[in-house]
Amino acid sequence: MGVSSESPQRAPWRDLLDSQLKQTPGYEFTIATIGYDSQQRPVPRLRTCGCRGFFPELELHPKGQEAMDQQVEDGGNPAVFESDMLTFTTDTRMEKLPQLESSGNAIEAVFWLKDLMTQWRIKGTAYAIGNPQGEYAEDERNSRQEIKKALRATEDSETSKWTWERAVTKYFANHSPVARGSFRNPPPGQPKDQNPSSSDLKLGQKVMDLHDPVARANFRVVIIQPQEVERLDLTDQENGKRWNWKISDASGTGIRWHETEVWP
């Protein structure tokens, strides 16, 4: 896959956030989307998700890489792209994706890194990839086009060997066999007295096949394209500090960020 020779510049907040996340093993963030109640009024919806780092720079645990080496050509994609976009994974049968679609994919994510006494707030647009139909599915095609605009090539000579399918498979491989099996669970939120529509759907399954058709049909990677980022530093509570970054220019690939220090 090729990208424009004028790749977006690295966001000014990106390295600091990356460094702080790496000091917080097993970090999660709170995701906010917009849902609708029974009277069709817009209401906030929150959940805690495991952050999977910056797309597509996921570092696999050894068992995950072993599975990739055994089941995916060349063990996966070459490491030729980076970005400022954060990721999480979800099940298509949950409410996150319909809520995102209904609000124009608007999303907000918040990290509270207690050990560092720092909060990060990321506002932006979320795109899901992983539809088994690939480019034949309009939603998948549109998501890839938007994500592609924000990718930076780190090694142009190898970009043609990179594929979206292997990128998604890597995120699936990063889950344990039991976690992969959760995508073969009965539909989340469905009453237990209603039998699943398929005998393939049951609790406690272990999925070893990275291309399992049932699990992969329900699996998606969600990529957050930031448009505004805030950092609140409370390490000195008598003199808290807060910074805000907003995209000031997004013409073509020339994304520019404007930094402002604000009152905490």
C-alpha positions as CSV (number, residue, x, y, z in Angstrom):
1,M,0.0,0.0,0.0
2,G,1.4,3.4,-1.0
3,V,1.0,6.6,0.8
4,S,1.6,10.2,-0.2
5,S,5.2,11.3,-0.1
6,E,4.1,14.3,2.0
7,S,3.3,12.2,5.1
8,P,1.8,14.0,8.2
9,Q,4.3,15.4,10.7
10,R,4.5,13.6,14.0
11,A,2.2,15.3,16.5
12,P,4.0,17.3,19.2
13,W,2.3,15.5,22.1
14,R,2.7,12.0,20.7
15,D,6.1,11.0,22.1
16,L,5.3,12.2,25.6
17,L,2.0,10.3,25.7
18,D,3.7,7.2,24.3
19,S,6.4,7.4,26.9
20,Q,3.9,7.8,29.8
21,L,1.8,4.9,28.5
22,K,4.8,2.7,28.4
23,Q,5.3,3.5,32.1
24,T,1.8,2.2,32.8
25,P,1.6,-1.5,32.0
26,G,-1.9,-2.8,31.1
27,Y,-3.2,0.7,30.6
28,E,-6.9,1.2,29.8
29,F,-8.9,4.3,28.8
30,T,-12.5,5.4,29.1
31,I,-14.3,5.8,25.8
32,A,-17.3,8.1,25.4
33,T,-19.8,7.7,22.6
34,I,-23.3,9.1,22.0
35,G,-26.3,6.7,22.3
36,Y,-30.1,7.2,22.3
37,D,-32.6,6.4,25.0
38,S,-36.1,4.9,24.5
39,Q,-37.4,8.4,23.6
40,Q,-34.6,8.9,21.1
41,R,-32.9,11.5,23.1
42,P,-29.1,11.7,22.8
43,V,-27.4,10.3,26.0
44,P,-23.7,9.7,26.9
45,R,-22.4,6.2,26.9
46,L,-19.1,5.2,28.6
47,R,-17.0,2.1,28.8
48,T,-13.5,1.1,29.7
49,C,-11.4,-0.4,26.8
50,G,-7.9,-1.8,26.6
51,C,-5.8,0.6,24.6
52,R,-3.8,-1.2,21.9
53,G,-1.3,1.6,21.3
54,F,-0.7,3.6,18.1
55,F,-1.8,2.1,14.8
56,P,-0.3,0.0,13.4
57,E,2.7,-0.2,15.8
58,L,1.3,-3.0,18.1
59,E,4.1,-5.0,19.8
60,L,2.9,-8.6,20.0
61,H,3.5,-10.7,23.1
62,P,5.6,-13.9,22.2
63,K,2.7,-16.3,21.9
64,G,0.9,-13.9,19.6
65,Q,4.0,-13.5,17.4
66,E,4.4,-17.3,17.3
67,A,0.9,-17.6,16.0
68,M,1.6,-15.0,13.4
69,D,4.8,-16.7,12.3
70,Q,2.9,-20.0,11.9
71,Q,-0.2,-18.8,10.2
72,V,0.5,-15.5,8.4
73,E,2.9,-15.0,5.4
74,D,6.2,-13.4,6.5
75,G,4.9,-13.4,10.1
76,G,2.8,-10.3,9.4
77,N,3.4,-6.8,7.9
78,P,6.8,-5.1,7.7
79,A,7.2,-2.3,10.2
80,V,6.9,0.5,7.6
81,F,4.1,2.7,9.0
82,E,3.5,4.7,12.1
83,S,0.8,7.2,13.2
84,D,-0.6,9.3,16.0
85,M,-3.9,7.3,16.0
86,L,-4.7,5.2,19.1
87,T,-6.5,1.8,18.9
88,F,-8.8,-0.5,20.7
89,T,-10.7,-3.6,19.6
90,T,-14.4,-4.4,19.8
91,D,-17.2,-6.9,18.9
92,T,-19.5,-5.7,16.1
93,R,-22.5,-7.0,18.1
94,M,-21.9,-4.5,20.9
95,E,-23.3,-0.9,20.8
96,K,-20.1,1.0,20.2
97,L,-20.0,0.9,16.4
98,P,-23.7,1.8,15.8
99,Q,-23.3,4.7,18.3
100,L,-20.2,5.9,16.5
101,E,-21.9,5.7,13.2
102,S,-25.0,7.6,14.4
103,S,-22.8,10.5,15.7
104,G,-20.6,10.8,12.6
105,N,-17.9,8.7,14.4
106,A,-17.3,11.3,17.1
107,I,-15.4,9.9,20.1
108,E,-13.6,11.0,23.2
109,A,-11.0,8.9,25.2
110,V,-9.6,9.7,28.6
111,F,-6.6,8.2,30.4
112,W,-6.0,8.7,34.1
113,L,-2.4,7.6,34.7
114,K,-2.6,7.6,38.5
115,D,1.1,6.8,39.1
116,L,2.1,9.8,37.0
117,M,-0.8,12.0,38.3
118,T,-1.5,12.8,34.7
119,Q,-4.8,12.9,32.7
120,W,-4.9,12.7,28.9
121,R,-8.0,13.6,27.0
122,I,-8.3,12.7,23.2
123,K,-11.1,14.0,21.1
124,G,-11.5,12.9,17.5
125,T,-13.0,10.6,15.0
126,A,-13.1,6.8,15.2
127,Y,-12.9,4.4,12.2
128,A,-13.4,0.6,12.4
129,I,-11.6,-1.9,10.2
130,G,-11.7,-5.7,9.9
131,N,-14.8,-6.4,7.8
132,P,-14.1,-9.8,6.2
133,Q,-15.5,-8.4,2.9
134,G,-12.5,-6.0,2.8
135,E,-12.7,-3.4,0.1
136,Y,-16.0,-4.8,-1.1
137,A,-17.6,-3.3,2.0
138,E,-18.3,0.4,1.8
139,D,-17.7,1.0,5.5
140,E,-14.4,-0.8,5.4
141,R,-13.3,1.1,2.2
142,N,-14.2,4.5,3.7
143,S,-12.4,3.7,7.0
144,R,-9.2,2.6,5.2
145,Q,-9.2,5.8,3.1
146,E,-9.4,8.0,6.1
147,I,-6.9,6.1,8.1
148,K,-4.4,6.0,5.2
149,K,-4.3,9.8,5.1
150,A,-2.8,9.9,8.7
151,L,-0.2,7.2,8.2
152,R,3.5,8.0,8.0
153,A,5.8,5.8,6.0
154,T,9.0,5.0,7.9
155,E,10.5,2.8,5.1
156,D,9.1,3.6,1.6
157,S,10.8,0.6,-0.1
158,E,8.7,-1.9,1.9
159,T,5.2,-0.2,1.9
160,S,4.0,-2.3,-1.1
161,K,4.3,-5.4,1.1
162,W,2.0,-4.0,3.8
163,T,-1.7,-5.1,3.8
164,W,-4.8,-4.2,5.8
165,E,-5.7,-7.8,6.3
166,R,-2.4,-8.6,8.0
167,A,-2.7,-5.5,10.1
168,V,-6.1,-6.6,11.5
169,T,-4.9,-10.2,12.0
170,K,-2.0,-8.9,14.2
171,Y,-4.5,-7.2,16.5
172,F,-6.5,-10.5,16.7
173,A,-3.3,-12.4,17.4
174,N,-2.6,-10.1,20.3
175,H,-5.5,-11.6,22.2
176,S,-5.2,-14.8,24.1
177,P,-7.0,-17.9,22.7
178,V,-9.8,-17.4,25.3
179,A,-10.1,-13.7,24.5
180,R,-10.3,-14.6,20.8
181,G,-13.0,-17.1,21.7
182,S,-15.1,-14.3,23.2
183,F,-15.9,-13.3,19.7
184,R,-17.7,-16.6,19.4
185,N,-19.7,-15.9,22.5
186,P,-23.5,-15.6,22.4
187,P,-24.5,-12.1,21.4
188,P,-23.5,-9.7,24.2
189,G,-26.5,-8.3,26.2
190,Q,-28.9,-10.9,24.8
191,P,-31.1,-12.5,27.6
192,K,-29.8,-15.9,28.6
193,D,-33.2,-17.5,28.1
194,Q,-32.9,-16.8,24.3
195,N,-30.8,-19.5,22.6
196,P,-28.0,-18.3,20.3
197,S,-28.9,-18.4,16.6
198,S,-25.9,-20.7,15.9
199,S,-24.4,-23.7,17.7
200,D,-21.0,-22.1,17.0
201,L,-21.8,-19.4,19.7
202,K,-21.0,-20.5,23.3
203,L,-18.9,-19.4,26.2
204,G,-15.4,-20.5,27.1
205,Q,-14.1,-21.3,23.6
206,K,-10.4,-21.1,22.8
207,V,-9.6,-19.9,19.3
208,M,-6.2,-20.9,17.9
209,D,-7.0,-20.2,14.3
210,L,-6.2,-16.5,13.5
211,H,-8.5,-16.7,10.6
212,D,-11.5,-18.3,12.4
213,P,-14.4,-17.2,10.2
214,V,-17.0,-16.9,13.1
215,A,-14.7,-14.9,15.4
216,R,-13.3,-12.7,12.7
217,A,-16.7,-11.8,11.4
218,N,-17.4,-10.2,14.8
219,F,-13.9,-8.7,15.4
220,R,-13.0,-5.1,14.6
221,V,-10.1,-2.8,15.3
222,V,-11.1,0.8,16.0
223,I,-8.7,3.6,15.2
224,I,-9.1,7.0,16.8
225,Q,-7.9,9.9,14.7
226,P,-7.2,12.7,17.2
227,Q,-8.3,16.3,16.5
228,E,-7.8,17.8,20.0
229,V,-5.6,16.5,22.8
230,E,-5.3,17.8,26.4
231,R,-2.8,16.9,29.1
232,L,-3.4,17.7,32.8
233,D,-0.3,17.4,35.0
234,L,-1.1,17.2,38.8
235,T,2.3,16.0,40.0
236,D,2.5,19.4,41.8
237,Q,-1.1,19.9,43.0
238,E,-0.3,23.4,44.2
239,N,0.8,24.3,40.7
240,G,-1.1,22.1,38.3
241,K,-0.4,22.5,34.6
242,R,-2.5,21.9,31.6
243,W,-1.9,22.0,27.8
244,N,-4.2,21.8,24.8
245,W,-3.3,20.9,21.3
246,K,-5.7,21.4,18.4
247,I,-5.3,20.8,14.7
248,S,-5.0,24.3,13.2
249,D,-4.5,23.2,9.6
250,A,-5.4,19.9,8.0
251,S,-5.2,20.8,4.3
252,G,-3.9,17.9,2.2
253,T,-1.5,16.0,4.4
254,G,-0.1,19.1,6.0
255,I,-1.6,18.6,9.5
256,R,-0.4,21.3,11.9
257,W,-1.1,21.4,15.6
258,H,-1.4,24.5,17.7
259,E,-0.3,24.2,21.4
260,T,-1.8,26.4,24.2
261,E,-1.0,26.3,27.9
262,V,-4.3,26.8,29.8
263,W,-5.3,27.1,33.4
264,P,-5.7,23.6,35.0
